[in-house]
Amino acid sequence: ESITAVAKGLRNNKILQHLNISRNKMNDVKGLQGSTSVNPSLQDLGHILIKNTYLQHLDLSESHVEPLGLKALAYGLRASSSLRYLSLRANPLCNVNSYARGQYKVEGLKSLAEAIKVHNTLEVLNLGMTQLCGQNALAQGLYNAKGLLYLVDALKFSSCLKQIDLSDNNILGEGELAAKSLQTNKGPGAGKQDPAANNPPVVDAAHEQARGRGRPLVQDIMRYGGYRLHEKLDKGKRVYLVLRRNMEDHNKGGFESF
C-alpha cells in the first residue's frame, strides 16, 4: 500500500527525478486455485510512467518483481518520455529465484524487450542477477535462452540504450568461477544460506556442454548494436557481463552507470 501511495503521489510530480524503492515486496499475487495476478504497486507504477514526464532514475532492485509485475512495468515504459535509468537487479523476472527454484516464464521479459524496441530515452538498464536464462550465478538451474533471444532482438532496434548489465546470470559460463569463490567464502553468495537446503535445486546435467553457449547471443548484441563487452571492471576476480556504447554522452548527464 505504501508503494501504491508513492506511485500515486508521482502522478503530478514536477520535481522528483530519482526514485529508489528497492528492497520491497512487489511479487505477483497468488490467488485461489493457482491463479496469479499482478501486484497493484507495479500496476500503479506502470501507469505513472506513462503520465510522469520528470522521473529519470528508477531503482527497483531486490523487490521481488516477477513476470506479471514486469509486464505491467514494461507497459508503462513503452510510453515513458523521461526515464533514463532503470535497475531491476536481483529480481526473479522469469519466475526463477536466486536459488534457481521456480518454473521459467518469459512473458515479462518479452514485454520488456518490446518496450526497449520503441522507448527513446532509456540509457542504462540493469538486469544483473535476474536468472534471465533460468540459471543463477552459481550455474544452478536449467538453462533457457528464450529471454536472452528476446533481448537480442530488441537491441537491434534500440538506438538510445547505452549500457545493459547482464552480470550474474551465468550467460557466459561464469558460474564455475563463482562456485570456486563460494568455496573460499569470498565470492558472490558467500555465507548465503538456502532456506530449503534439504531440497537442493536442479543442476543442469549438461552444464559443461552448456558453458559459454550464451556468448554467441551476446556477440549478436555487440554486432547489431555496436556495444563493447566488459567482463572485468576492477582488479578483483569478480566477473561481469556489461555491454556499453557511447557512454561519454551519458556520463555528461550526471548519471551513475551502476
C-alpha positions in Angstrom: 0.0 0.0 0.0 2.9 2.4 0.8 4.4 1.9 -2.7 1.0 2.5 -4.3 0.7 5.7 -2.4 4.2 6.8 -3.6 3.2 5.9 -7.2 0.0 7.9 -7.0 2.0 10.8 -5.5 4.1 10.9 -8.6 1.1 11.4 -10.9 1.5 15.2 -10.8 5.2 15.3 -9.8 7.2 18.0 -11.4 10.3 17.9 -9.1 11.4 14.4 -8.2 13.8 12.9 -10.8 15.4 10.0 -8.8 13.3 7.3 -7.0 14.8 4.4 -5.1 12.2 1.9 -3.8 14.5 -1.1 -3.8 14.2 -4.0 -1.3 10.4 -4.0 -1.3 8.0 -6.9 -1.8 6.3 -6.5 -5.2 5.8 -10.1 -6.0 2.9 -11.3 -8.1 -0.2 -12.0 -6.1 -1.1 -15.7 -5.7 -4.8 -16.4 -5.6 -7.1 -19.3 -5.2 -6.8 -22.4 -7.3 -3.3 -21.4 -8.5 -4.3 -18.1 -10.1 -1.8 -15.3 -10.2 -2.4 -11.5 -10.6 -0.1 -8.5 -10.9 1.0 -6.7 -7.8 -1.1 -3.4 -7.5 2.1 -1.4 -6.7 3.7 -2.3 -10.0 0.5 -1.8 -11.9 0.3 1.7 -10.5 4.0 2.4 -11.3 3.4 1.3 -14.8 0.6 3.8 -15.2 2.6 6.6 -13.6 5.5 6.0 -16.0 3.1 6.9 -18.8 1.9 10.2 -17.2 5.0 11.4 -15.4 7.5 13.4 -17.6 10.1 14.2 -14.9 11.2 10.9 -13.4 14.6 9.9 -14.8 16.0 7.3 -12.4 14.1 4.3 -11.0 15.7 1.6 -8.8 13.6 -1.5 -8.1 16.5 -3.8 -7.2 15.7 -6.7 -4.8 12.0 -6.0 -4.9 10.7 -9.5 -5.8 9.5 -8.3 -9.2 8.1 -11.3 -11.1 6.8 -11.9 -14.6 3.3 -10.2 -14.4 4.8 -7.3 -12.5 7.5 -6.8 -15.1 4.8 -6.9 -17.8 2.9 -4.1 -16.1 6.1 -2.1 -15.7 7.0 -2.6 -19.3 3.6 -1.4 -20.4 4.4 2.0 -18.8 7.9 2.0 -20.0 6.8 1.8 -23.6 5.1 5.3 -23.3 7.5 6.9 -20.8 9.1 10.0 -22.1 11.7 10.7 -19.4 13.1 7.6 -17.8 16.9 7.2 -18.4 17.9 4.7 -15.8 16.1 1.5 -14.7 17.5 -1.1 -12.3 15.8 -4.4 -11.9 18.8 -6.2 -10.4 18.2 -9.2 -8.2 14.6 -9.8 -9.1 13.1 -13.1 -10.3 12.0 -11.6 -13.6 11.4 -15.1 -15.2 9.9 -16.6 -12.1 13.2 -18.3 -11.1 14.6 -17.2 -7.8 18.2 -16.8 -6.7 18.3 -20.4 -5.5 17.2 -21.5 -9.1 13.7 -22.5 -7.9 10.6 -21.8 -9.9 9.1 -22.6 -13.3 10.8 -20.5 -16.0 8.3 -18.0 -17.5 9.4 -15.5 -20.2 6.3 -13.3 -20.8 7.5 -10.4 -18.6 10.9 -10.3 -20.2 9.2 -10.5 -23.6 7.2 -7.4 -22.8 10.3 -5.6 -21.5 12.1 -6.4 -24.8 9.1 -5.0 -26.8 9.3 -1.8 -24.7 13.0 -1.4 -25.3 12.4 -1.5 -29.1 10.2 1.6 -29.0 11.5 3.5 -25.9 13.6 6.5 -26.8 15.1 7.8 -23.5 16.3 4.8 -21.5 20.1 4.7 -21.4 21.0 2.3 -18.6 19.3 -0.9 -17.8 20.5 -3.3 -15.0 19.2 -6.9 -15.4 22.0 -8.5 -13.3 21.2 -11.5 -11.1 17.7 -11.9 -12.5 18.1 -15.6 -13.7 17.0 -14.4 -17.1 18.3 -17.7 -18.6 17.0 -19.9 -15.8 20.3 -20.2 -14.0 21.8 -18.3 -11.1 25.3 -17.1 -10.8 26.4 -20.5 -9.5 25.1 -22.3 -12.6 22.3 -23.9 -10.7 19.0 -24.4 -12.6 18.0 -25.3 -16.1 19.3 -23.2 -18.9 16.8 -21.5 -21.2 17.8 -18.9 -23.8 14.3 -17.5 -24.7 14.6 -14.4 -22.6 18.1 -13.6 -24.0 16.8 -14.1 -27.5 14.1 -11.5 -26.9 16.7 -9.0 -25.7 19.0 -9.7 -28.7 16.1 -8.9 -31.0 15.1 -5.7 -29.0 18.6 -4.3 -29.0 18.7 -4.5 -32.8 16.1 -1.7 -32.8 17.1 0.3 -29.7 19.1 3.5 -30.5 19.2 5.1 -27.1 20.3 2.3 -24.7 23.9 2.8 -23.8 24.5 0.2 -21.1 22.9 -3.1 -20.2 24.2 -5.1 -17.2 23.6 -8.9 -17.6 26.0 -9.9 -14.8 25.5 -12.9 -12.5 23.2 -14.8 -14.9 25.7 -17.4 -15.9 25.3 -16.4 -19.6 29.0 -16.7 -20.3 29.5 -19.7 -18.1 30.9 -17.6 -15.2 29.1 -19.8 -12.7 32.1 -22.0 -12.3 34.3 -19.1 -11.2 31.6 -18.1 -8.8 31.4 -21.6 -7.4 35.1 -21.6 -6.7 34.8 -18.3 -5.0 32.0 -19.6 -2.8 34.2 -22.5 -1.6 36.7 -19.9 -0.3 33.9 -17.8 1.2 34.9 -14.8 -0.8 32.7 -14.8 -3.8 29.1 -14.0 -4.8 26.6 -15.6 -2.4 29.3 -16.3 0.2 27.7 -17.2 3.5 24.2 -17.2 2.0 22.1 -20.0 3.4 19.4 -21.6 1.3 16.3 -21.9 3.5 15.4 -25.0 1.5 18.8 -26.7 1.8 17.2 -30.1 2.3 15.7 -29.8 -1.1 18.6 -28.8 -3.4 17.9 -27.0 -6.7 18.1 -28.7 -10.0 21.6 -28.6 -11.6 21.8 -28.8 -15.3 23.5 -32.2 -16.0 24.7 -30.8 -19.4 26.3 -27.7 -17.7 29.8 -28.4 -19.0 28.5 -28.6 -22.6 26.4 -25.5 -22.0 29.2 -23.3 -20.7 29.5 -20.2 -22.8 26.6 -21.0 -25.0 25.2 -17.5 -24.3 28.3 -16.0 -25.8 27.1 -16.1 -29.4 23.9 -14.3 -28.4 26.0 -11.6 -26.6 28.1 -11.3 -29.7 25.0 -10.7 -31.7 24.1 -7.8 -29.4 27.6 -6.4 -29.9 27.4 -6.8 -33.7 23.9 -5.3 -34.1 24.1 -2.6 -31.5 27.7 -1.5 -31.6 28.3 -2.5 -27.9 31.6 -3.4 -26.3 31.7 -6.3 -23.8 33.2 -5.7 -20.4 33.9 -8.8 -18.3 36.4 -7.2 -15.9 35.7 -3.8 -14.5 38.0 -3.9 -11.5 41.2 -5.6 -10.3 39.4 -8.3 -8.3 38.1 -11.7 -9.5 34.5 -10.5 -10.0 33.2 -11.5 -13.4 30.8 -9.0 -15.1 28.8 -9.0 -18.2 28.3 -5.4 -19.1 27.6 -4.1 -22.6 28.4 -0.5 -23.3 28.4 2.0 -26.1 28.7 5.8 -26.4 29.0 6.2 -22.6 30.7 9.6 -22.9 27.5 11.3 -23.8 25.6 9.5 -21.0 28.2 10.5 -18.3 27.7 14.2 -19.2 24.2 13.8 -17.8 25.5 13.2 -14.3 24.1 9.6 -14.0 25.9 6.7 -12.4 26.4 3.7 -14.6 26.0 1.3 -11.7 
